[in-house]
Amino acid sequence: MIAVVAFAPFAALGWDVEPEAVPYMALSTVFELGFFAALALALRSGEVGLVYPLSRGVAPVLVLGVGVVALGADASAAEVAGVGVIAAGVLFARGLDGRASARDSGYALACGACIAGYTLTDSYGLDHAAPVPYLQCVLVATVLIYVPVVARMRGGAAAIRDAANPRIAIAGLCIFGAYALVLAALERAPAAPVAALRETSVVFATAFAAIVLGEPAGPRRVVGAAVVVAGITILALG
């Protein structure tokens, strides 16, 4: 909500949305709703350092697979190799030690599927709209649905007011700004490498979880982050 209000003037000043963008924005809204719900449910009990890599790691694999198989997108050998290495890195960082429950893993995978869904949808929607107004429309629709549902589940508008603190405000602005940059990248590059590169957030999330949240960060997670960086290098050189 905070981000939608803060970025409204920028969306208005750069308004460029064609009617053909509306179906893509509607579908993207559905995937955004699923993303926020699945991620919130996964993080209620799952560790950031385990849930986040899984949800982010599956997304570029799905984007590449669906893009090539269903949508006829082209993929170079470097893109395939880079996406595969990044996916292997994030899955290795997650590990198979059973610390993430089947339920949390299921929510994380659902979250990853939603990420892939809105990434592919937006890559086509941006043919008919500029990034910031496009994202503004998607998130306005998301807020109008998601916030009333959360308020109802959490006991009314007071819960929303209590959540409106500076930390949440910064998070909201970062969410909007980060994905606006992703949309700008999607205007200039195919969806698969963009999806893969944005999942380098796994490296930052793993470090944050260890340093700030005190979650364990053993050799497995460090190696997994290094493998992610290797995948980025393959994409860059390709």
C-alpha positions as CSV (number, residue, x, y, z in Angstrom):
1,M,0.0,0.0,0.0
2,I,2.8,2.4,0.9
3,A,4.7,1.7,-2.3
4,V,1.6,2.1,-4.4
5,V,1.0,5.6,-2.9
6,A,4.6,6.6,-3.1
7,F,5.1,5.6,-6.7
8,A,1.8,6.9,-8.0
9,P,3.2,10.3,-9.2
10,F,6.0,8.6,-11.1
11,A,3.5,6.2,-12.8
12,A,1.3,9.2,-13.7
13,L,4.2,11.2,-15.1
14,G,5.4,8.3,-17.2
15,W,1.9,6.9,-18.1
16,D,2.1,4.8,-21.2
17,V,-0.4,1.9,-21.0
18,E,-2.2,0.5,-24.1
19,P,-5.5,-1.3,-23.8
20,E,-3.8,-4.5,-25.0
21,A,-1.8,-4.5,-21.7
22,V,-5.0,-5.1,-19.5
23,P,-5.2,-8.9,-19.9
24,Y,-1.5,-9.3,-19.0
25,M,-1.9,-7.0,-16.0
26,A,-4.9,-9.0,-14.8
27,L,-3.1,-12.3,-15.1
28,S,0.0,-10.8,-13.5
29,T,-2.2,-9.7,-10.6
30,V,-3.3,-13.3,-10.0
31,F,0.3,-14.5,-9.9
32,E,1.3,-11.6,-7.6
33,L,-1.5,-12.6,-5.2
34,G,-0.3,-16.2,-5.2
35,F,3.3,-15.1,-4.7
36,F,2.6,-12.9,-1.6
37,A,0.3,-15.5,-0.1
38,A,2.6,-18.5,-0.7
39,L,5.7,-16.7,0.5
40,A,4.0,-15.5,3.7
41,L,2.7,-19.0,4.5
42,A,6.1,-20.5,3.8
43,L,8.0,-18.1,6.1
44,R,5.6,-18.4,9.0
45,S,7.5,-21.5,10.1
46,G,10.3,-22.1,7.6
47,E,13.8,-20.6,7.8
48,V,14.6,-17.8,5.3
49,G,17.8,-19.6,4.3
50,L,15.9,-22.7,3.4
51,V,12.6,-21.5,2.0
52,Y,13.8,-18.5,0.0
53,P,16.4,-20.4,-2.1
54,L,13.9,-23.1,-3.0
55,S,11.2,-20.6,-4.1
56,R,13.7,-18.4,-6.1
57,G,15.6,-21.3,-7.5
58,V,12.7,-23.1,-9.2
59,A,11.5,-19.8,-10.9
60,P,14.1,-19.4,-13.6
61,V,14.0,-23.1,-14.4
62,L,10.2,-22.9,-15.0
63,V,10.6,-19.6,-17.0
64,L,13.1,-21.2,-19.3
65,G,11.1,-24.5,-19.6
66,V,7.7,-22.9,-20.2
67,G,9.2,-20.2,-22.5
68,V,10.9,-22.8,-24.7
69,V,8.3,-25.6,-24.7
70,A,5.0,-23.7,-24.6
71,L,5.8,-20.2,-25.9
72,G,8.4,-21.0,-28.6
73,A,11.1,-18.7,-27.1
74,D,14.7,-19.2,-28.2
75,A,17.4,-20.2,-25.6
76,S,21.1,-20.3,-26.2
77,A,23.4,-23.0,-24.8
78,A,24.8,-20.4,-22.4
79,E,21.3,-19.5,-21.1
80,V,20.4,-23.1,-20.6
81,A,23.7,-23.8,-18.8
82,G,23.6,-20.7,-16.7
83,V,20.0,-21.2,-15.6
84,G,20.8,-24.8,-14.8
85,V,23.9,-23.9,-12.7
86,I,22.0,-21.2,-10.8
87,A,19.1,-23.6,-10.1
88,A,21.6,-26.2,-8.9
89,G,23.2,-23.7,-6.6
90,V,20.1,-22.6,-4.9
91,L,18.9,-26.2,-4.4
92,F,22.3,-27.1,-3.0
93,A,22.1,-24.1,-0.6
94,R,18.7,-25.4,0.5
95,G,20.1,-28.9,1.1
96,L,18.3,-32.1,1.7
97,D,18.6,-32.3,5.5
98,G,14.9,-32.3,6.2
99,R,15.0,-29.0,8.1
100,A,12.3,-27.6,5.7
101,S,9.0,-29.4,6.2
102,A,7.1,-30.8,3.2
103,R,4.4,-28.1,3.8
104,D,7.0,-25.2,3.8
105,S,8.7,-26.7,0.8
106,G,5.3,-27.0,-1.0
107,Y,4.5,-23.3,-0.3
108,A,8.0,-22.4,-1.5
109,L,7.5,-24.3,-4.7
110,A,4.1,-22.7,-5.2
111,C,5.8,-19.3,-4.7
112,G,8.4,-20.1,-7.3
113,A,5.7,-21.1,-9.8
114,C,4.0,-17.8,-9.2
115,I,7.3,-15.9,-9.8
116,A,7.7,-17.7,-13.1
117,G,4.1,-17.0,-14.0
118,Y,4.3,-13.3,-13.5
119,T,7.7,-13.0,-15.1
120,L,6.6,-14.6,-18.3
121,T,3.3,-12.7,-18.3
122,D,5.1,-9.4,-17.7
123,S,7.6,-10.0,-20.5
124,Y,4.7,-10.0,-22.9
125,G,2.7,-7.3,-21.2
126,L,5.6,-4.8,-21.4
127,D,5.1,-4.8,-25.2
128,H,2.1,-2.6,-24.5
129,A,3.1,-0.5,-21.4
130,A,6.0,1.2,-19.7
131,P,7.4,-0.6,-16.7
132,V,6.5,1.8,-13.8
133,P,2.8,2.4,-14.8
134,Y,2.4,-1.3,-15.7
135,L,3.6,-2.3,-12.3
136,Q,1.5,0.4,-10.6
137,C,-1.6,-1.0,-12.2
138,V,-0.7,-4.6,-11.2
139,L,0.0,-3.7,-7.6
140,V,-3.0,-1.5,-7.2
141,A,-5.2,-4.4,-8.1
142,T,-3.1,-6.7,-5.8
143,V,-3.5,-4.3,-2.9
144,L,-7.3,-3.9,-3.4
145,I,-7.7,-7.7,-3.0
146,Y,-4.9,-8.8,-0.7
147,V,-5.1,-6.1,2.0
148,P,-8.8,-6.6,2.8
149,V,-8.2,-10.3,3.1
150,V,-5.3,-9.8,5.4
151,A,-7.3,-7.3,7.5
152,R,-10.2,-9.8,7.8
153,M,-7.8,-12.6,8.9
154,R,-5.9,-10.4,11.3
155,G,-8.8,-8.7,13.1
156,G,-9.6,-5.6,11.0
157,A,-8.1,-2.3,10.0
158,A,-6.2,-1.9,13.2
159,A,-3.8,-4.7,12.2
160,I,-3.0,-2.9,9.0
161,R,-2.4,0.4,10.9
162,D,-0.1,-1.4,13.3
163,A,1.9,-2.8,10.5
164,A,2.5,0.6,8.9
165,N,5.9,1.3,10.5
166,P,9.1,2.6,9.0
167,R,10.6,-0.8,8.5
168,I,7.6,-2.0,6.5
169,A,7.6,1.2,4.5
170,I,11.3,0.7,3.5
171,A,10.5,-3.0,2.6
172,G,7.5,-1.9,0.4
173,L,9.5,0.7,-1.4
174,C,12.3,-1.8,-2.0
175,I,9.8,-4.4,-3.4
176,F,8.4,-1.9,-5.9
177,G,11.7,-0.5,-6.9
178,A,13.3,-3.9,-7.3
179,Y,10.6,-5.2,-9.6
180,A,10.4,-2.0,-11.6
181,L,14.1,-2.7,-12.4
182,V,13.2,-6.2,-13.4
183,L,10.5,-5.0,-15.7
184,A,13.0,-2.6,-17.3
185,A,15.3,-5.5,-17.8
186,L,12.5,-7.6,-19.4
187,E,12.1,-4.8,-22.0
188,R,15.7,-5.3,-23.0
189,A,16.4,-9.0,-22.6
190,P,14.7,-12.5,-22.8
191,A,12.7,-13.6,-19.7
192,A,14.9,-16.6,-18.9
193,P,18.2,-14.9,-18.2
194,V,16.5,-12.0,-16.4
195,A,14.7,-14.4,-14.2
196,A,17.9,-16.2,-13.4
197,L,19.9,-13.1,-12.7
198,R,17.3,-11.7,-10.3
199,E,17.5,-14.9,-8.3
200,T,21.0,-13.8,-7.2
201,S,19.0,-12.4,-4.3
202,V,19.4,-15.9,-2.9
203,V,23.0,-14.9,-2.0
204,F,21.9,-11.8,-0.2
205,A,19.1,-13.6,1.6
206,T,21.4,-16.4,2.8
207,A,23.8,-13.8,4.2
208,F,21.0,-11.8,5.8
209,A,19.5,-14.9,7.4
210,A,22.8,-15.8,8.9
211,I,24.0,-12.3,10.1
212,V,20.7,-10.7,11.1
213,L,18.4,-13.6,11.9
214,G,21.0,-15.9,13.4
215,E,20.1,-18.9,11.1
216,P,22.8,-21.5,10.5
217,A,25.0,-20.9,7.5
218,G,27.3,-23.9,7.1
219,P,29.6,-24.8,4.2
220,R,26.7,-26.2,2.2
221,R,25.0,-22.8,1.9
222,V,28.2,-21.0,1.2
223,V,29.0,-23.4,-1.6
224,G,25.5,-23.0,-2.9
225,A,25.9,-19.2,-3.1
226,A,29.2,-19.7,-4.9
227,V,27.6,-22.0,-7.5
228,V,24.9,-19.3,-8.0
229,V,27.7,-16.7,-8.8
230,A,29.2,-19.2,-11.2
231,G,25.8,-19.5,-13.0
232,I,25.7,-15.7,-13.3
233,T,29.1,-15.7,-14.8
234,I,28.1,-18.2,-17.4
235,L,25.1,-16.0,-18.3
236,A,27.2,-12.9,-18.5
237,L,29.8,-14.5,-20.7
238,G,27.2,-16.0,-22.9
